[in-house]
Amino acid sequence: MNFMKNVFAEMKNVSWPSRKQLRRDTFVVIQTTIIFAVMFFVMDTLIQTVFDLILK
């Protein structure tokens, strides 16, 4: 029970982001994920093409 009391006490000290901040941060995460996905796709395709040329 002491653990739960401590958890609730700590949750009161948390500074929660505003709705605007949360929306902006979520958009940044989605953008970053898309950028990395495209970057990995391009790198993978490039490496695959180079290996295909080497092995032929």
mmCIF entry with sequence, helices, sheets and N, C-alpha, C, O atoms, coordinates in Angstrom:
data_MODEL
# 
_entry.id   MODEL 
# 
_entity.id                         1 
_entity.type                       polymer 
_entity.pdbx_number_of_molecules   1 
# 
_entity_poly.entity_id                      1 
_entity_poly.type                           'polypeptide(L)' 
_entity_poly.nstd_linkage                   no 
_entity_poly.nstd_monomer                   no 
_entity_poly.pdbx_seq_one_letter_code       MNFMKNVFAEMKNVSWPSRKQLRRDTFVVIQTTIIFAVMFFVMDTLIQTVFDLILK 
_entity_poly.pdbx_seq_one_letter_code_can   MNFMKNVFAEMKNVSWPSRKQLRRDTFVVIQTTIIFAVMFFVMDTLIQTVFDLILK 
_entity_poly.pdbx_strand_id                 A 
# 
loop_
_entity_poly_seq.entity_id 
_entity_poly_seq.num 
_entity_poly_seq.mon_id 
_entity_poly_seq.hetero 
1 1  MET n 
1 2  ASN n 
1 3  PHE n 
1 4  MET n 
1 5  LYS n 
1 6  ASN n 
1 7  VAL n 
1 8  PHE n 
1 9  ALA n 
1 10 GLU n 
1 11 MET n 
1 12 LYS n 
1 13 ASN n 
1 14 VAL n 
1 15 SER n 
1 16 TRP n 
1 17 PRO n 
1 18 SER n 
1 19 ARG n 
1 20 LYS n 
1 21 GLN n 
1 22 LEU n 
1 23 ARG n 
1 24 ARG n 
1 25 ASP n 
1 26 THR n 
1 27 PHE n 
1 28 VAL n 
1 29 VAL n 
1 30 ILE n 
1 31 GLN n 
1 32 THR n 
1 33 THR n 
1 34 ILE n 
1 35 ILE n 
1 36 PHE n 
1 37 ALA n 
1 38 VAL n 
1 39 MET n 
1 40 PHE n 
1 41 PHE n 
1 42 VAL n 
1 43 MET n 
1 44 ASP n 
1 45 THR n 
1 46 LEU n 
1 47 ILE n 
1 48 GLN n 
1 49 THR n 
1 50 VAL n 
1 51 PHE n 
1 52 ASP n 
1 53 LEU n 
1 54 ILE n 
1 55 LEU n 
1 56 LYS n 
# 
_struct_asym.id          A 
_struct_asym.entity_id   1 
# 
loop_
_struct_conf.conf_type_id 
_struct_conf.id 
_struct_conf.pdbx_PDB_helix_id 
_struct_conf.beg_label_comp_id 
_struct_conf.beg_label_asym_id 
_struct_conf.beg_label_seq_id 
_struct_conf.pdbx_beg_PDB_ins_code 
_struct_conf.end_label_comp_id 
_struct_conf.end_label_asym_id 
_struct_conf.end_label_seq_id 
_struct_conf.pdbx_end_PDB_ins_code 
_struct_conf.beg_auth_comp_id 
_struct_conf.beg_auth_asym_id 
_struct_conf.beg_auth_seq_id 
_struct_conf.end_auth_comp_id 
_struct_conf.end_auth_asym_id 
_struct_conf.end_auth_seq_id 
_struct_conf.pdbx_PDB_helix_class 
_struct_conf.details 
_struct_conf.pdbx_PDB_helix_length 
HELX_P HELX_P1 AA1 ASN A 2  ? ASN A 13 ? ASN A 2  ASN A 13 1 ? 12 
HELX_P HELX_P2 AA2 ARG A 19 ? LEU A 55 ? ARG A 19 LEU A 55 1 ? 37 
# 
_struct_conf_type.id          HELX_P 
_struct_conf_type.criteria    ? 
_struct_conf_type.reference   ? 
# 
loop_
_atom_site.group_PDB 
_atom_site.id 
_atom_site.type_symbol 
_atom_site.label_atom_id 
_atom_site.label_alt_id 
_atom_site.label_comp_id 
_atom_site.label_asym_id 
_atom_site.label_entity_id 
_atom_site.label_seq_id 
_atom_site.pdbx_PDB_ins_code 
_atom_site.Cartn_x 
_atom_site.Cartn_y 
_atom_site.Cartn_z 
_atom_site.occupancy 
_atom_site.B_iso_or_equiv 
_atom_site.pdbx_formal_charge 
_atom_site.auth_seq_id 
_atom_site.auth_comp_id 
_atom_site.auth_asym_id 
_atom_site.auth_atom_id 
_atom_site.pdbx_PDB_model_num 
ATOM 1   N N  . MET A 1 1  ? 0.814  -1.205  0.000   1.00 0.00 ? 1  MET A N  1 
ATOM 2   C CA . MET A 1 1  ? 0.000  0.000   0.000   1.00 0.00 ? 1  MET A CA 1 
ATOM 3   C C  . MET A 1 1  ? 0.852  1.261   0.000   1.00 0.00 ? 1  MET A C  1 
ATOM 4   O O  . MET A 1 1  ? 0.488  2.271   -0.602  1.00 0.00 ? 1  MET A O  1 
ATOM 5   N N  . ASN A 1 2  ? 1.986  1.191   0.680   1.00 0.00 ? 2  ASN A N  1 
ATOM 6   C CA . ASN A 1 2  ? 2.863  2.352   0.733   1.00 0.00 ? 2  ASN A CA 1 
ATOM 7   C C  . ASN A 1 2  ? 3.367  2.711   -0.664  1.00 0.00 ? 2  ASN A C  1 
ATOM 8   O O  . ASN A 1 2  ? 3.522  3.884   -1.002  1.00 0.00 ? 2  ASN A O  1 
ATOM 9   N N  . PHE A 1 3  ? 3.619  1.674   -1.467  1.00 0.00 ? 3  PHE A N  1 
ATOM 10  C CA . PHE A 1 3  ? 4.079  1.904   -2.840  1.00 0.00 ? 3  PHE A CA 1 
ATOM 11  C C  . PHE A 1 3  ? 3.049  2.709   -3.624  1.00 0.00 ? 3  PHE A C  1 
ATOM 12  O O  . PHE A 1 3  ? 3.406  3.669   -4.308  1.00 0.00 ? 3  PHE A O  1 
ATOM 13  N N  . MET A 1 4  ? 1.786  2.334   -3.536  1.00 0.00 ? 4  MET A N  1 
ATOM 14  C CA . MET A 1 4  ? 0.728  3.030   -4.287  1.00 0.00 ? 4  MET A CA 1 
ATOM 15  C C  . MET A 1 4  ? 0.588  4.476   -3.818  1.00 0.00 ? 4  MET A C  1 
ATOM 16  O O  . MET A 1 4  ? 0.357  5.366   -4.636  1.00 0.00 ? 4  MET A O  1 
ATOM 17  N N  . LYS A 1 5  ? 0.723  4.721   -2.533  1.00 0.00 ? 5  LYS A N  1 
ATOM 18  C CA . LYS A 1 5  ? 0.664  6.097   -2.024  1.00 0.00 ? 5  LYS A CA 1 
ATOM 19  C C  . LYS A 1 5  ? 1.799  6.924   -2.613  1.00 0.00 ? 5  LYS A C  1 
ATOM 20  O O  . LYS A 1 5  ? 1.611  8.080   -2.991  1.00 0.00 ? 5  LYS A O  1 
ATOM 21  N N  . ASN A 1 6  ? 2.980  6.316   -2.685  1.00 0.00 ? 6  ASN A N  1 
ATOM 22  C CA . ASN A 1 6  ? 4.121  7.019   -3.268  1.00 0.00 ? 6  ASN A CA 1 
ATOM 23  C C  . ASN A 1 6  ? 3.919  7.286   -4.753  1.00 0.00 ? 6  ASN A C  1 
ATOM 24  O O  . ASN A 1 6  ? 4.299  8.343   -5.256  1.00 0.00 ? 6  ASN A O  1 
ATOM 25  N N  . VAL A 1 7  ? 3.325  6.336   -5.444  1.00 0.00 ? 7  VAL A N  1 
ATOM 26  C CA . VAL A 1 7  ? 3.060  6.517   -6.875  1.00 0.00 ? 7  VAL A CA 1 
ATOM 27  C C  . VAL A 1 7  ? 2.102  7.681   -7.089  1.00 0.00 ? 7  VAL A C  1 
ATOM 28  O O  . VAL A 1 7  ? 2.344  8.535   -7.942  1.00 0.00 ? 7  VAL A O  1 
ATOM 29  N N  . PHE A 1 8  ? 1.019  7.722   -6.324  1.00 0.00 ? 8  PHE A N  1 
ATOM 30  C CA . PHE A 1 8  ? 0.054  8.818   -6.470  1.00 0.00 ? 8  PHE A CA 1 
ATOM 31  C C  . PHE A 1 8  ? 0.678  10.157  -6.103  1.00 0.00 ? 8  PHE A C  1 
ATOM 32  O O  . PHE A 1 8  ? 0.380  11.169  -6.736  1.00 0.00 ? 8  PHE A O  1 
ATOM 33  N N  . ALA A 1 9  ? 1.536  10.176  -5.092  1.00 0.00 ? 9  ALA A N  1 
ATOM 34  C CA . ALA A 1 9  ? 2.212  11.417  -4.704  1.00 0.00 ? 9  ALA A CA 1 
ATOM 35  C C  . ALA A 1 9  ? 3.134  11.898  -5.824  1.00 0.00 ? 9  ALA A C  1 
ATOM 36  O O  . ALA A 1 9  ? 3.187  13.092  -6.119  1.00 0.00 ? 9  ALA A O  1 
ATOM 37  N N  . GLU A 1 10 ? 3.853  10.973  -6.442  1.00 0.00 ? 10 GLU A N  1 
ATOM 38  C CA . GLU A 1 10 ? 4.745  11.357  -7.536  1.00 0.00 ? 10 GLU A CA 1 
ATOM 39  C C  . GLU A 1 10 ? 3.962  11.818  -8.763  1.00 0.00 ? 10 GLU A C  1 
ATOM 40  O O  . GLU A 1 10 ? 4.388  12.742  -9.456  1.00 0.00 ? 10 GLU A O  1 
ATOM 41  N N  . MET A 1 11 ? 2.833  11.191  -9.034  1.00 0.00 ? 11 MET A N  1 
ATOM 42  C CA . MET A 1 11 ? 2.027  11.584  -10.193 1.00 0.00 ? 11 MET A CA 1 
ATOM 43  C C  . MET A 1 11 ? 1.496  13.011  -10.053 1.00 0.00 ? 11 MET A C  1 
ATOM 44  O O  . MET A 1 11 ? 1.261  13.684  -11.056 1.00 0.00 ? 11 MET A O  1 
ATOM 45  N N  . LYS A 1 12 ? 1.309  13.468  -8.837  1.00 0.00 ? 12 LYS A N  1 
ATOM 46  C CA . LYS A 1 12 ? 0.864  14.845  -8.624  1.00 0.00 ? 12 LYS A CA 1 
ATOM 47  C C  . LYS A 1 12 ? 1.974  15.836  -8.960  1.00 0.00 ? 12 LYS A C  1 
ATOM 48  O O  . LYS A 1 12 ? 1.699  16.995  -9.269  1.00 0.00 ? 12 LYS A O  1 
ATOM 49  N N  . ASN A 1 13 ? 3.230  15.385  -8.900  1.00 0.00 ? 13 ASN A N  1 
ATOM 50  C CA . ASN A 1 13 ? 4.369  16.265  -9.184  1.00 0.00 ? 13 ASN A CA 1 
ATOM 51  C C  . ASN A 1 13 ? 4.738  16.309  -10.661 1.00 0.00 ? 13 ASN A C  1 
ATOM 52  O O  . ASN A 1 13 ? 5.573  17.119  -11.064 1.00 0.00 ? 13 ASN A O  1 
ATOM 53  N N  . VAL A 1 14 ? 4.134  15.458  -11.467 1.00 0.00 ? 14 VAL A N  1 
ATOM 54  C CA . VAL A 1 14 ? 4.452  15.397  -12.891 1.00 0.00 ? 14 VAL A CA 1 
ATOM 55  C C  . VAL A 1 14 ? 3.901  16.636  -13.578 1.00 0.00 ? 14 VAL A C  1 
ATOM 56  O O  . VAL A 1 14 ? 2.762  17.034  -13.336 1.00 0.00 ? 14 VAL A O  1 
ATOM 57  N N  . SER A 1 15 ? 4.722  17.249  -14.442 1.00 0.00 ? 15 SER A N  1 
ATOM 58  C CA . SER A 1 15 ? 4.226  18.380  -15.231 1.00 0.00 ? 15 SER A CA 1 
ATOM 59  C C  . SER A 1 15 ? 3.782  17.840  -16.590 1.00 0.00 ? 15 SER A C  1 
ATOM 60  O O  . SER A 1 15 ? 4.615  17.470  -17.417 1.00 0.00 ? 15 SER A O  1 
ATOM 61  N N  . TRP A 1 16 ? 2.503  17.798  -16.811 1.00 0.00 ? 16 TRP A N  1 
ATOM 62  C CA . TRP A 1 16 ? 1.941  17.243  -18.031 1.00 0.00 ? 16 TRP A CA 1 
ATOM 63  C C  . TRP A 1 16 ? 1.992  18.278  -19.136 1.00 0.00 ? 16 TRP A C  1 
ATOM 64  O O  . TRP A 1 16 ? 1.799  19.465  -18.872 1.00 0.00 ? 16 TRP A O  1 
ATOM 65  N N  . PRO A 1 17 ? 2.251  17.855  -20.385 1.00 0.00 ? 17 PRO A N  1 
ATOM 66  C CA . PRO A 1 17 ? 2.294  18.815  -21.495 1.00 0.00 ? 17 PRO A CA 1 
ATOM 67  C C  . PRO A 1 17 ? 0.891  19.310  -21.841 1.00 0.00 ? 17 PRO A C  1 
ATOM 68  O O  . PRO A 1 17 ? -0.114 18.640  -21.602 1.00 0.00 ? 17 PRO A O  1 
ATOM 69  N N  . SER A 1 18 ? 0.872  20.499  -22.407 1.00 0.00 ? 18 SER A N  1 
ATOM 70  C CA . SER A 1 18 ? -0.413 21.032  -22.860 1.00 0.00 ? 18 SER A CA 1 
ATOM 71  C C  . SER A 1 18 ? -0.843 20.271  -24.114 1.00 0.00 ? 18 SER A C  1 
ATOM 72  O O  . SER A 1 18 ? -0.049 19.543  -24.710 1.00 0.00 ? 18 SER A O  1 
ATOM 73  N N  . ARG A 1 19 ? -2.086 20.444  -24.501 1.00 0.00 ? 19 ARG A N  1 
ATOM 74  C CA . ARG A 1 19 ? -2.597 19.761  -25.691 1.00 0.00 ? 19 ARG A CA 1 
ATOM 75  C C  . ARG A 1 19 ? -1.824 20.200  -26.934 1.00 0.00 ? 19 ARG A C  1 
ATOM 76  O O  . ARG A 1 19 ? -1.536 19.387  -27.812 1.00 0.00 ? 19 ARG A O  1 
ATOM 77  N N  . LYS A 1 20 ? -1.490 21.496  -27.003 1.00 0.00 ? 20 LYS A N  1 
ATOM 78  C CA . LYS A 1 20 ? -0.743 22.017  -28.144 1.00 0.00 ? 20 LYS A CA 1 
ATOM 79  C C  . LYS A 1 20 ? 0.665  21.417  -28.192 1.00 0.00 ? 20 LYS A C  1 
ATOM 80  O O  . LYS A 1 20 ? 1.130  21.015  -29.259 1.00 0.00 ? 20 LYS A O  1 
ATOM 81  N N  . GLN A 1 21 ? 1.337  21.354  -27.059 1.00 0.00 ? 21 GLN A N  1 
ATOM 82  C CA . GLN A 1 21 ? 2.679  20.776  -26.986 1.00 0.00 ? 21 GLN A CA 1 
ATOM 83  C C  . GLN A 1 21 ? 2.652  19.289  -27.350 1.00 0.00 ? 21 GLN A C  1 
ATOM 84  O O  . GLN A 1 21 ? 3.521  18.805  -28.075 1.00 0.00 ? 21 GLN A O  1 
ATOM 85  N N  . LEU A 1 22 ? 1.658  18.577  -26.846 1.00 0.00 ? 22 LEU A N  1 
ATOM 86  C CA . LEU A 1 22 ? 1.531  17.154  -27.135 1.00 0.00 ? 22 LEU A CA 1 
ATOM 87  C C  . LEU A 1 22 ? 1.314  16.913  -28.627 1.00 0.00 ? 22 LEU A C  1 
ATOM 88  O O  . LEU A 1 22 ? 1.912  16.004  -29.204 1.00 0.00 ? 22 LEU A O  1 
ATOM 89  N N  . ARG A 1 23 ? 0.469  17.717  -29.245 1.00 0.00 ? 23 ARG A N  1 
ATOM 90  C CA . ARG A 1 23 ? 0.206  17.593  -30.680 1.00 0.00 ? 23 ARG A CA 1 
ATOM 91  C C  . ARG A 1 23 ? 1.475  17.860  -31.481 1.00 0.00 ? 23 ARG A C  1 
ATOM 92  O O  . ARG A 1 23 ? 1.780  17.140  -32.431 1.00 0.00 ? 23 ARG A O  1 
ATOM 93  N N  . ARG A 1 24 ? 2.218  18.907  -31.090 1.00 0.00 ? 24 ARG A N  1 
ATOM 94  C CA . ARG A 1 24 ? 3.449  19.255  -31.800 1.00 0.00 ? 24 ARG A CA 1 
ATOM 95  C C  . ARG A 1 24 ? 4.494  18.150  -31.653 1.00 0.00 ? 24 ARG A C  1 
ATOM 96  O O  . ARG A 1 24 ? 5.144  17.778  -32.630 1.00 0.00 ? 24 ARG A O  1 
ATOM 97  N N  . ASP A 1 25 ? 4.655  17.631  -30.448 1.00 0.00 ? 25 ASP A N  1 
ATOM 98  C CA . ASP A 1 25 ? 5.631  16.566  -30.217 1.00 0.00 ? 25 ASP A CA 1 
ATOM 99  C C  . ASP A 1 25 ? 5.259  15.293  -30.981 1.00 0.00 ? 25 ASP A C  1 
ATOM 100 O O  . ASP A 1 25 ? 6.130  14.612  -31.522 1.00 0.00 ? 25 ASP A O  1 
ATOM 101 N N  . THR A 1 26 ? 3.968  14.977  -31.020 1.00 0.00 ? 26 THR A N  1 
ATOM 102 C CA . THR A 1 26 ? 3.518  13.804  -31.769 1.00 0.00 ? 26 THR A CA 1 
ATOM 103 C C  . THR A 1 26 ? 3.808  13.974  -33.252 1.00 0.00 ? 26 THR A C  1 
ATOM 104 O O  . THR A 1 26 ? 4.228  13.024  -33.913 1.00 0.00 ? 26 THR A O  1 
ATOM 105 N N  . PHE A 1 27 ? 3.590  15.162  -33.777 1.00 0.00 ? 27 PHE A N  1 
ATOM 106 C CA . PHE A 1 27 ? 3.867  15.442  -35.184 1.00 0.00 ? 27 PHE A CA 1 
ATOM 107 C C  . PHE A 1 27 ? 5.355  15.287  -35.484 1.00 0.00 ? 27 PHE A C  1 
ATOM 108 O O  . PHE A 1 27 ? 5.728  14.755  -36.529 1.00 0.00 ? 27 PHE A O  1 
ATOM 109 N N  . VAL A 1 28 ? 6.203  15.750  -34.571 1.00 0.00 ? 28 VAL A N  1 
ATOM 110 C CA . VAL A 1 28 ? 7.655  15.615  -34.754 1.00 0.00 ? 28 VAL A CA 1 
ATOM 111 C C  . VAL A 1 28 ? 8.058  14.145  -34.765 1.00 0.00 ? 28 VAL A C  1 
ATOM 112 O O  . VAL A 1 28 ? 8.896  13.743  -35.572 1.00 0.00 ? 28 VAL A O  1 
ATOM 113 N N  . VAL A 1 29 ? 7.478  13.344  -33.887 1.00 0.00 ? 29 VAL A N  1 
ATOM 114 C CA . VAL A 1 29 ? 7.793  11.910  -33.847 1.00 0.00 ? 29 VAL A CA 1 
ATOM 115 C C  . VAL A 1 29 ? 7.357  11.239  -35.144 1.00 0.00 ? 29 VAL A C  1 
ATOM 116 O O  . VAL A 1 29 ? 8.099  10.426  -35.695 1.00 0.00 ? 29 VAL A O  1 
ATOM 117 N N  . ILE A 1 30 ? 6.180  11.562  -35.633 1.00 0.00 ? 30 ILE A N  1 
ATOM 118 C CA . ILE A 1 30 ? 5.690  10.963  -36.886 1.00 0.00 ? 30 ILE A CA 1 
ATOM 119 C C  . ILE A 1 30 ? 6.578  11.383  -38.052 1.00 0.00 ? 30 ILE A C  1 
ATOM 120 O O  . ILE A 1 30 ? 6.926  10.553  -38.892 1.00 0.00 ? 30 ILE A O  1 
ATOM 121 N N  . GLN A 1 31 ? 6.948  12.662  -38.113 1.00 0.00 ? 31 GLN A N  1 
ATOM 122 C CA . GLN A 1 31 ? 7.827  13.143  -39.173 1.00 0.00 ? 31 GLN A CA 1 
ATOM 123 C C  . GLN A 1 31 ? 9.172  12.430  -39.139 1.00 0.00 ? 31 GLN A C  1 
ATOM 124 O O  . GLN A 1 31 ? 9.670  11.985  -40.172 1.00 0.00 ? 31 GLN A O  1 
ATOM 125 N N  . THR A 1 32 ? 9.749  12.323  -37.965 1.00 0.00 ? 32 THR A N  1 
ATOM 126 C CA . THR A 1 32 ? 11.050 11.671  -37.823 1.00 0.00 ? 32 THR A CA 1 
ATOM 127 C C  . THR A 1 32 ? 10.977 10.212  -38.232 1.00 0.00 ? 32 THR A C  1 
ATOM 128 O O  . THR A 1 32 ? 11.888 9.705   -38.887 1.00 0.00 ? 32 THR A O  1 
ATOM 129 N N  . THR A 1 33 ? 9.910  9.535   -37.858 1.00 0.00 ? 33 THR A N  1 
ATOM 130 C CA . THR A 1 33 ? 9.731  8.134   -38.228 1.00 0.00 ? 33 THR A CA 1 
ATOM 131 C C  . THR A 1 33 ? 9.640  7.974   -39.739 1.00 0.00 ? 33 THR A C  1 
ATOM 132 O O  . THR A 1 33 ? 10.247 7.064   -40.304 1.00 0.00 ? 33 THR A O  1 
ATOM 133 N N  . ILE A 1 34 ? 8.894  8.844   -40.390 1.00 0.00 ? 34 ILE A N  1 
ATOM 134 C CA . ILE A 1 34 ? 8.762  8.780   -41.851 1.00 0.00 ? 34 ILE A CA 1 
ATOM 135 C C  . ILE A 1 34 ? 10.098 9.058   -42.525 1.00 0.00 ? 34 ILE A C  1 
ATOM 136 O O  . ILE A 1 34 ? 10.466 8.371   -43.478 1.00 0.00 ? 34 ILE A O  1 
ATOM 137 N N  . ILE A 1 35 ? 10.825 10.055  -42.042 1.00 0.00 ? 35 ILE A N  1 
ATOM 138 C CA . ILE A 1 35 ? 12.128 10.396  -42.625 1.00 0.00 ? 35 ILE A CA 1 
ATOM 139 C C  . ILE A 1 35 ? 13.089 9.214   -42.510 1.00 0.00 ? 35 ILE A C  1 
ATOM 140 O O  . ILE A 1 35 ? 13.763 8.866   -43.479 1.00 0.00 ? 35 ILE A O  1 
ATOM 141 N N  . PHE A 1 36 ? 13.153 8.594   -41.321 1.00 0.00 ? 36 PHE A N  1 
ATOM 142 C CA . PHE A 1 36 ? 14.042 7.455   -41.152 1.00 0.00 ? 36 PHE A CA 1 
ATOM 143 C C  . PHE A 1 36 ? 13.603 6.267   -41.994 1.00 0.00 ? 36 PHE A C  1 
ATOM 144 O O  . PHE A 1 36 ? 14.452 5.554   -42.528 1.00 0.00 ? 36 PHE A O  1 
ATOM 145 N N  . ALA A 1 37 ? 12.308 6.036   -42.128 1.00 0.00 ? 37 ALA A N  1 
ATOM 146 C CA . ALA A 1 37 ? 11.819 4.926   -42.944 1.00 0.00 ? 37 ALA A CA 1 
ATOM 147 C C  . ALA A 1 37 ? 12.226 5.124   -44.402 1.00 0.00 ? 37 ALA A C  1 
ATOM 148 O O  . ALA A 1 37 ? 12.679 4.182   -45.053 1.00 0.00 ? 37 ALA A O  1 
ATOM 149 N N  . VAL A 1 38 ? 12.069 6.327   -44.913 1.00 0.00 ? 38 VAL A N  1 
ATOM 150 C CA . VAL A 1 38 ? 12.457 6.615   -46.300 1.00 0.00 ? 38 VAL A CA 1 
ATOM 151 C C  . VAL A 1 38 ? 13.964 6.477   -46.461 1.00 0.00 ? 38 VAL A C  1 
ATOM 152 O O  . VAL A 1 38 ? 14.440 5.917   -47.448 1.00 0.00 ? 38 VAL A O  1 
ATOM 153 N N  . MET A 1 39 ? 14.718 6.990   -45.484 1.00 0.00 ? 39 MET A N  1 
ATOM 154 C CA . MET A 1 39 ? 16.168 6.912   -45.551 1.00 0.00 ? 39 MET A CA 1 
ATOM 155 C C  . MET A 1 39 ? 16.643 5.455   -45.551 1.00 0.00 ? 39 MET A C  1 
ATOM 156 O O  . MET A 1 39 ? 17.522 5.097   -46.334 1.00 0.00 ? 39 MET A O  1 
ATOM 157 N N  . PHE A 1 40 ? 16.072 4.611   -44.683 1.00 0.00 ? 40 PHE A N  1 
ATOM 158 C CA . PHE A 1 40 ? 16.445 3.200   -44.656 1.00 0.00 ? 40 PHE A CA 1 
ATOM 159 C C  . PHE A 1 40 ? 16.043 2.491   -45.946 1.00 0.00 ? 40 PHE A C  1 
ATOM 160 O O  . PHE A 1 40 ? 16.777 1.633   -46.436 1.00 0.00 ? 40 PHE A O  1 
ATOM 161 N N  . PHE A 1 41 ? 14.891 2.841   -46.492 1.00 0.00 ? 41 PHE A N  1 
ATOM 162 C CA . PHE A 1 41 ? 14.463 2.242   -47.757 1.00 0.00 ? 41 PHE A CA 1 
ATOM 163 C C  . PHE A 1 41 ? 15.440 2.568   -48.875 1.00 0.00 ? 41 PHE A C  1 
ATOM 164 O O  . PHE A 1 41 ? 15.831 1.690   -49.644 1.00 0.00 ? 41 PHE A O  1 
ATOM 165 N N  . VAL A 1 42 ? 15.832 3.834   -48.962 1.00 0.00 ? 42 VAL A N  1 
ATOM 166 C CA . VAL A 1 42 ? 16.767 4.254   -50.014 1.00 0.00 ? 42 VAL A CA 1 
ATOM 167 C C  . VAL A 1 42 ? 18.121 3.569   -49.822 1.00 0.00 ? 42 VAL A C  1 
ATOM 168 O O  . VAL A 1 42 ? 18.707 3.073   -50.784 1.00 0.00 ? 42 VAL A O  1 
ATOM 169 N N  . MET A 1 43 ? 18.615 3.540   -48.591 1.00 0.00 ? 43 MET A N  1 
ATOM 170 C CA . MET A 1 43 ? 19.904 2.893   -48.331 1.00 0.00 ? 43 MET A CA 1 
ATOM 171 C C  . MET A 1 43 ? 19.842 1.406   -48.641 1.00 0.00 ? 43 MET A C  1 
ATOM 172 O O  . MET A 1 43 ? 20.773 0.860   -49.233 1.00 0.00 ? 43 MET A O  1 
ATOM 173 N N  . ASP A 1 44 ? 18.765 0.745   -48.252 1.00 0.00 ? 44 ASP A N  1 
ATOM 174 C CA . ASP A 1 44 ? 18.614 -0.686  -48.509 1.00 0.00 ? 44 ASP A CA 1 
ATOM 175 C C  . ASP A 1 44 ? 18.557 -0.972  -50.002 1.00 0.00 ? 44 ASP A C  1 
ATOM 176 O O  . ASP A 1 44 ? 19.184 -1.916  -50.483 1.00 0.00 ? 44 ASP A O  1 
ATOM 177 N N  . THR A 1 45 ? 17.810 -0.161  -50.727 1.00 0.00 ? 45 THR A N  1 
ATOM 178 C CA . THR A 1 45 ? 17.706 -0.335  -52.174 1.00 0.00 ? 45 THR A CA 1 
ATOM 179 C C  . THR A 1 45 ? 19.054 -0.106  -52.839 1.00 0.00 ? 45 THR A C  1 
ATOM 180 O O  . THR A 1 45 ? 19.434 -0.846  -53.747 1.00 0.00 ? 45 THR A O  1 
ATOM 181 N N  . LEU A 1 46 ? 19.772 0.904   -52.399 1.00 0.00 ? 46 LEU A N  1 
ATOM 182 C CA . LEU A 1 46 ? 21.093 1.201   -52.959 1.00 0.00 ? 46 LEU A CA 1 
ATOM 183 C C  . LEU A 1 46 ? 22.078 0.065   -52.685 1.00 0.00 ? 46 LEU A C  1 
ATOM 184 O O  . LEU A 1 46 ? 22.801 -0.362  -53.585 1.00 0.00 ? 46 LEU A O  1 
ATOM 185 N N  . ILE A 1 47 ? 22.107 -0.415  -51.470 1.00 0.00 ? 47 ILE A N  1 
ATOM 186 C CA . ILE A 1 47 ? 23.013 -1.508  -51.120 1.00 0.00 ? 47 ILE A CA 1 
ATOM 187 C C  . ILE A 1 47 ? 22.647 -2.782  -51.886 1.00 0.00 ? 47 ILE A C  1 
ATOM 188 O O  . ILE A 1 47 ? 23.529 -3.505  -52.350 1.00 0.00 ? 47 ILE A O  1 
ATOM 189 N N  . GLN A 1 48 ? 21.363 -3.051  -52.016 1.00 0.00 ? 48 GLN A N  1 
ATOM 190 C CA . GLN A 1 48 ? 20.922 -4.229  -52.761 1.00 0.00 ? 48 GLN A CA 1 
ATOM 191 C C  . GLN A 1 48 ? 21.333 -4.126  -54.230 1.00 0.00 ? 48 GLN A C  1 
ATOM 192 O O  . GLN A 1 48 ? 21.765 -5.113  -54.824 1.00 0.00 ? 48 GLN A O  1 
ATOM 193 N N  . THR A 1 49 ? 21.202 -2.952  -54.806 1.00 0.00 ? 49 THR A N  1 
ATOM 194 C CA . THR A 1 49 ? 21.589 -2.750  -56.206 1.00 0.00 ? 49 THR A CA 1 
ATOM 195 C C  . THR A 1 49 ? 23.089 -2.943  -56.379 1.00 0.00 ? 49 THR A C  1 
ATOM 196 O O  . THR A 1 49 ? 23.529 -3.579  -57.337 1.00 0.00 ? 49 THR A O  1 
ATOM 197 N N  . VAL A 1 50 ? 23.871 -2.401  -55.462 1.00 0.00 ? 50 VAL A N  1 
ATOM 198 C CA . VAL A 1 50 ? 25.328 -2.557  -55.548 1.00 0.00 ? 50 VAL A CA 1 
ATOM 199 C C  . VAL A 1 50 ? 25.711 -4.025  -55.433 1.00 0.00 ? 50 VAL A C  1 
ATOM 200 O O  . VAL A 1 50 ? 26.545 -4.495  -56.207 1.00 0.00 ? 50 VAL A O  1 
ATOM 201 N N  . PHE A 1 51 ? 25.132 -4.759  -54.498 1.00 0.00 ? 51 PHE A N  1 
ATOM 202 C CA . PHE A 1 51 ? 25.442 -6.188  -54.361 1.00 0.00 ? 51 PHE A CA 1 
ATOM 203 C C  . PHE A 1 51 ? 25.010 -6.969  -55.595 1.00 0.00 ? 51 PHE A C  1 
ATOM 204 O O  . PHE A 1 51 ? 25.711 -7.888  -56.022 1.00 0.00 ? 51 PHE A O  1 
ATOM 205 N N  . ASP A 1 52 ? 23.878 -6.619  -56.168 1.00 0.00 ? 52 ASP A N  1 
ATOM 206 C CA . ASP A 1 52 ? 23.431 -7.303  -57.388 1.00 0.00 ? 52 ASP A CA 1 
ATOM 207 C C  . ASP A 1 52 ? 24.429 -7.088  -58.527 1.00 0.00 ? 52 ASP A C  1 
ATOM 208 O O  . ASP A 1 52 ? 24.713 -8.006  -59.297 1.00 0.00 ? 52 ASP A O  1 
ATOM 209 N N  . LEU A 1 53 ? 24.957 -5.860  -58.625 1.00 0.00 ? 53 LEU A N  1 
ATOM 210 C CA . LEU A 1 53 ? 25.928 -5.577  -59.677 1.00 0.00 ? 53 LEU A CA 1 
ATOM 211 C C  . LEU A 1 53 ? 27.241 -6.317  -59.433 1.00 0.00 ? 53 LEU A C  1 
ATOM 212 O O  . LEU A 1 53 ? 27.882 -6.778  -60.378 1.00 0.00 ? 53 LEU A O  1 
ATOM 213 N N  . ILE A 1 54 ? 27.636 -6.428  -58.184 1.00 0.00 ? 54 ILE A N  1 
ATOM 214 C CA . ILE A 1 54 ? 28.888 -7.112  -57.849 1.00 0.00 ? 54 ILE A CA 1 
ATOM 215 C C  . ILE A 1 54 ? 28.769 -8.601  -58.094 1.00 0.00 ? 54 ILE A C  1 
ATOM 216 O O  . ILE A 1 54 ? 29.695 -9.221  -58.618 1.00 0.00 ? 54 ILE A O  1 
ATOM 217 N N  . LEU A 1 55 ? 27.631 -9.186  -57.719 1.00 0.00 ? 55 LEU A N  1 
ATOM 218 C CA . LEU A 1 55 ? 27.475 -10.645 -57.803 1.00 0.00 ? 55 LEU A CA 1 
ATOM 219 C C  . LEU A 1 55 ? 27.114 -11.152 -59.182 1.00 0.00 ? 55 LEU A C  1 
ATOM 220 O O  . LEU A 1 55 ? 27.147 -12.362 -59.406 1.00 0.00 ? 55 LEU A O  1 
ATOM 221 N N  . LYS A 1 56 ? 26.774 -10.285 -60.111 1.00 0.00 ? 56 LYS A N  1 
ATOM 222 C CA . LYS A 1 56 ? 26.422 -10.715 -61.470 1.00 0.00 ? 56 LYS A CA 1 
ATOM 223 C C  . LYS A 1 56 ? 27.648 -10.818 -62.338 1.00 0.00 ? 56 LYS A C  1 
ATOM 224 O O  . LYS A 1 56 ? 27.544 -11.167 -63.514 1.00 0.00 ? 56 LYS A O  1 
# 
